[in-house]
Amino acid sequence: MAQGTTKIRNRLNRGDSAWAYAFIAVALIGYALFTAYPVISAFIISFQEYKPLGSEYIGFDNYAETFTSELFGKAVWNTIVYTVLTVPVALVLSFAVAIMIMPLKKWAQTTFKAIYYLPAVASGVALSVVWLWIYDPLPGGVLNQILALFGIDNQNWLGSSSTSMFSLVFMSWLSSHGTSIIIYVAALLGIDESYYEAADIDGASFWQKMWHIVLPCLKPTTLFLLVTGVIGSFQVFQNAYLMTGGGPDHSTTMVGLLIFDTAFKYFEFGKAAAQSLVLALMIGIIALIQFKFLGKDVEY
């Protein structure tokens, strides 16, 4: 009787394992087709002068052209400037909004989180059209109308190399931070109340609680948002493509936009593949540096 029960149990376990492997296989096939295969193909193409009918192996020529290209260097610099100016501000704004939401009642928290997250579900193209209207260089442009109240002349925000990058950065500052806000709120809710109670007993002020309790407890969350924010910023494409097209005078050409132009405007797929792999290498190195210096005492 006992042996029969054991056989049935083993058979059921084998059945469960089979279903588990089947579900894992679906995800694995999707990863292989849509992630691993494109990466491997890009690596192979980066050593070729790609042609639809017979590509030619050219060794490291595409990488040599990438590293000696002034335009690629300028695109990297533009991307770094954009990242430095947008990611820290996004973290500070998200954290500040999350702190302001926390004392509110549950329904108010939910309402504000929905309001701040709403732009994230809107089309990026639609948001860009709105910002094009705001940056309209004519006197009817929203921003120019506001500046006119202070006696400031019209500005060609996106058409001048002196203001084009700032315009994209300003757009990023006021764009959606809903995802980061929700993550920060969730992390704040996870802090043990006993910490605050002990701080109250010791007579700690609001800023002392922030410095000694909140910021240390949120360090893993901040590191996560910093790393993902830098990765996303280095891959920025949509804003530059839709708002300025990389101009004027390549003042807003980011690496992502340069890769797109190289591949689909100049049809140099091998060079574009090399540029994309160099970008991936740069992102990987920056992420490792962030974990090395900021993730020492972070517990997951």
Solvent accessible surface area in square Angstrom, and as a share of the most:
residue,aa,sasa,rsa
1,M,209,0.93
2,A,77,0.60
3,Q,142,0.63
4,G,34,0.33
5,T,62,0.36
6,T,71,0.41
7,K,129,0.55
8,I,99,0.50
9,R,145,0.53
10,N,66,0.34
11,R,151,0.55
12,L,116,0.58
13,N,80,0.41
14,R,154,0.56
15,G,32,0.31
16,D,95,0.49
17,S,51,0.33
18,A,61,0.47
19,W,167,0.58
20,A,49,0.38
21,Y,154,0.59
22,A,48,0.37
23,F,139,0.58
24,I,103,0.52
25,A,41,0.32
26,V,106,0.61
27,A,71,0.55
28,L,112,0.56
29,I,103,0.52
30,G,26,0.25
31,Y,125,0.48
32,A,46,0.36
33,L,102,0.51
34,F,161,0.67
35,T,60,0.35
36,A,27,0.21
37,Y,143,0.54
38,P,59,0.37
39,V,84,0.48
40,I,100,0.51
41,S,25,0.16
42,A,25,0.19
43,F,109,0.45
44,I,91,0.46
45,I,41,0.21
46,S,0,0.00
47,F,32,0.13
48,Q,43,0.19
49,E,85,0.38
50,Y,87,0.33
51,K,86,0.37
52,P,121,0.76
53,L,173,0.86
54,G,55,0.53
55,S,44,0.29
56,E,90,0.41
57,Y,158,0.60
58,I,43,0.22
59,G,12,0.12
60,F,142,0.59
61,D,75,0.39
62,N,9,0.05
63,Y,31,0.12
64,A,55,0.43
65,E,84,0.38
66,T,0,0.00
67,F,135,0.56
68,T,110,0.64
69,S,30,0.19
70,E,157,0.70
71,L,59,0.29
72,F,10,0.04
73,G,39,0.37
74,K,81,0.34
75,A,0,0.00
76,V,25,0.15
77,W,162,0.57
78,N,11,0.05
79,T,0,0.00
80,I,64,0.33
81,V,38,0.22
82,Y,10,0.04
83,T,10,0.06
84,V,93,0.53
85,L,75,0.37
86,T,7,0.04
87,V,11,0.06
88,P,64,0.40
89,V,47,0.27
90,A,27,0.21
91,L,24,0.12
92,V,100,0.57
93,L,67,0.33
94,S,0,0.00
95,F,35,0.15
96,A,40,0.31
97,V,20,0.12
98,A,0,0.00
99,I,33,0.17
100,M,125,0.56
101,I,4,0.02
102,M,49,0.22
103,P,111,0.70
104,L,69,0.34
105,K,149,0.63
106,K,144,0.61
107,W,175,0.62
108,A,11,0.08
109,Q,14,0.06
110,T,75,0.44
111,T,61,0.36
112,F,83,0.35
113,K,42,0.18
114,A,61,0.47
115,I,95,0.48
116,Y,80,0.31
117,Y,80,0.30
118,L,117,0.58
119,P,48,0.30
120,A,49,0.38
121,V,104,0.60
122,A,45,0.35
123,S,64,0.41
124,G,19,0.19
125,V,84,0.48
126,A,51,0.39
127,L,59,0.29
128,S,2,0.01
129,V,88,0.51
130,V,71,0.41
131,W,26,0.09
132,L,70,0.35
133,W,153,0.54
134,I,33,0.17
135,Y,4,0.01
136,D,41,0.21
137,P,63,0.39
138,L,117,0.58
139,P,88,0.55
140,G,47,0.45
141,G,0,0.00
142,V,39,0.22
143,L,32,0.16
144,N,1,0.01
145,Q,94,0.42
146,I,84,0.43
147,L,33,0.17
148,A,59,0.46
149,L,146,0.73
150,F,153,0.64
151,G,68,0.65
152,I,79,0.40
153,D,113,0.59
154,N,70,0.36
155,Q,62,0.28
156,N,75,0.39
157,W,25,0.09
158,L,27,0.13
159,G,39,0.37
160,S,37,0.24
161,S,65,0.42
162,S,96,0.62
163,T,27,0.15
164,S,0,0.00
165,M,27,0.12
166,F,102,0.43
167,S,0,0.00
168,L,1,0.01
169,V,2,0.01
170,F,56,0.23
171,M,6,0.03
172,S,22,0.14
173,W,67,0.24
174,L,109,0.54
175,S,40,0.26
176,S,38,0.25
177,H,34,0.15
178,G,1,0.01
179,T,72,0.42
180,S,25,0.16
181,I,3,0.01
182,I,65,0.33
183,I,52,0.26
184,Y,5,0.02
185,V,1,0.01
186,A,63,0.49
187,A,25,0.19
188,L,9,0.05
189,L,97,0.48
190,G,65,0.63
191,I,13,0.07
192,D,78,0.41
193,E,113,0.51
194,S,54,0.35
195,Y,107,0.41
196,Y,51,0.19
197,E,101,0.45
198,A,54,0.42
199,A,11,0.09
200,D,82,0.42
201,I,150,0.76
202,D,120,0.62
203,G,62,0.59
204,A,29,0.22
205,S,56,0.36
206,F,110,0.46
207,W,184,0.65
208,Q,90,0.40
209,K,42,0.18
210,M,19,0.08
211,W,171,0.60
212,H,128,0.57
213,I,20,0.10
214,V,6,0.04
215,L,75,0.37
216,P,72,0.45
217,C,53,0.32
218,L,2,0.01
219,K,70,0.30
220,P,39,0.24
221,T,22,0.13
222,T,48,0.28
223,L,5,0.03
224,F,106,0.44
225,L,12,0.06
226,L,32,0.16
227,V,11,0.07
228,T,58,0.34
229,G,27,0.26
230,V,11,0.07
231,I,55,0.28
232,G,40,0.39
233,S,11,0.07
234,F,5,0.02
235,Q,102,0.45
236,V,20,0.11
237,F,62,0.26
238,Q,81,0.36
239,N,27,0.14
240,A,1,0.01
241,Y,97,0.37
242,L,57,0.28
243,M,12,0.05
244,T,30,0.17
245,G,45,0.44
246,G,2,0.02
247,G,18,0.18
248,P,38,0.24
249,D,110,0.57
250,H,85,0.38
251,S,16,0.10
252,T,0,0.00
253,T,4,0.02
254,M,1,0.00
255,V,0,0.00
256,G,14,0.13
257,L,1,0.01
258,L,11,0.06
259,I,29,0.15
260,F,67,0.28
261,D,26,0.13
262,T,7,0.04
263,A,8,0.06
264,F,123,0.51
265,K,123,0.52
266,Y,129,0.49
267,F,138,0.58
268,E,79,0.35
269,F,64,0.27
270,G,3,0.03
271,K,40,0.17
272,A,6,0.05
273,A,11,0.08
274,A,0,0.00
275,Q,3,0.02
276,S,37,0.24
277,L,40,0.20
278,V,8,0.05
279,L,15,0.07
280,A,57,0.45
281,L,112,0.56
282,M,39,0.18
283,I,17,0.09
284,G,32,0.31
285,I,86,0.44
286,I,47,0.24
287,A,16,0.13
288,L,127,0.63
289,I,89,0.45
290,Q,21,0.09
291,F,93,0.39
292,K,131,0.55
293,F,136,0.57
294,L,75,0.37
295,G,17,0.17
296,K,154,0.65
297,D,102,0.53
298,V,15,0.09
299,E,150,0.67
300,Y,191,0.72
